[in-house]
Amino acid sequence: MADTQQVDARAERRAAKLAREISAFAKAHGGAEGQVAYIGERGARIVLVGEDGGWGDLVAPSTEIAEKAVEKSGITVHESFDGEFAAKVTTGSYEWKRMAGIQLGG
């Protein structure tokens, strides 16, 4: 039973830390919305899009922890990264050059 409590406490601390990071992102970008995506054994990716078009992501060790973190942060969460939500992302020259480099083998 003690081991389960330790795991639960660790998961809770990780979710709280991620929630603080999400809240800091939202504050820096005039608000934020997010989406949680399962990424296999690594856990879950939390994609964040700010009201100003800025974006970023965080990785949580599990989908459960990611979902707790976004819930604690109070941001709007989307089921998928598409439509109006995806259209809010602003990309700059760095991203376009990087995407072109990937396509060209660079």
C-alpha atoms as one frame of an Amber mdcrd trajectory, in Angstrom:
protein
   0.000   0.000   0.000   2.848   2.410   0.786   4.304   1.893  -2.685   0.995
   2.822  -4.291   0.805   5.962  -2.172   4.354   6.915  -3.204   3.499   6.440
  -6.886   0.283   8.452  -6.489   2.117  11.253  -4.686   4.823  11.317  -7.358
   2.198  11.458 -10.136   0.365  14.245  -8.321   3.586  16.279  -7.951   4.414
  15.778 -11.634   0.902  16.873 -12.677   1.153  19.952 -10.438   4.546  20.878
 -11.938   3.215  20.512 -15.478   0.137  22.570 -14.546   2.426  25.381 -13.332
   4.362  25.239 -16.612   1.126  25.319 -18.626  -0.135  28.273 -16.576   3.154
  30.133 -17.094   2.871  29.543 -20.857  -0.729  30.790 -20.840   0.245  33.897
 -18.882   3.106  34.668 -21.286   0.881  34.241 -24.358  -2.349  35.943 -23.296
  -4.099  32.655 -22.595  -3.744  29.184 -24.050  -5.542  26.122 -25.307  -4.177
  22.606 -25.499  -4.467  19.065 -26.736  -3.201  15.842 -25.133  -1.837  13.142
 -27.447  -0.638   9.673 -26.466   2.930   9.134 -27.718   3.529   5.531 -26.701
   5.855   4.384 -23.951   7.162   7.939 -23.444   3.743   9.045 -22.219   1.675
  11.915 -23.573   2.417  15.169 -25.342   0.616  18.324 -24.274   0.493  20.708
 -27.237  -0.108  24.318 -26.213  -1.245  27.192 -28.422  -1.280  30.701 -27.013
  -3.807  33.395 -27.868  -0.961  35.249 -29.593  -0.277  32.272 -31.897   2.802
  31.125 -29.990   3.030  27.423 -29.396   4.947  24.832 -27.465   4.660  21.417
 -25.970   5.378  19.433 -22.844   5.754  15.695 -22.326   4.086  13.943 -19.405
   5.011  10.414 -18.308   1.411   9.239 -18.863  -1.854  10.354 -20.424  -3.446
  10.357 -16.963  -0.839  12.803 -15.621  -1.158  14.997 -18.723  -4.935  15.137
 -18.345  -4.631  16.012 -14.638  -2.153  18.773 -15.505  -4.360  20.440 -18.114
  -7.346  20.146 -15.786  -5.413  21.808 -12.943  -4.207  24.587 -15.261  -7.756
  25.413 -16.353  -7.020  25.735 -20.070  -9.453  24.676 -22.785  -8.549  21.213
 -24.072  -9.333  19.994 -27.591  -9.832  16.384 -28.675  -7.611  16.807 -31.746
  -5.136  19.243 -33.224  -7.045  20.433 -36.263  -9.527  23.000 -37.533  -9.793
  26.355 -35.812  -7.475  25.237 -33.010  -4.606  24.379 -35.372  -5.235  27.553
 -37.386  -4.347  29.638 -34.304  -0.671  28.608 -34.551   1.630  31.284 -35.916
   4.740  30.014 -37.651   7.739  32.147 -38.394  10.636  31.920 -40.809  12.506
  29.490 -38.532   9.690  26.933 -38.692   9.282  27.289 -42.458  13.027  26.885
 -43.024  13.100  23.898 -40.692  10.154  22.261 -42.468  11.785  22.889 -45.839
  15.050  21.433 -44.557  13.304  18.241 -43.476  11.706  17.927 -46.916  15.043
  18.533 -48.634  16.941  16.150 -46.396  18.626  18.914 -44.338
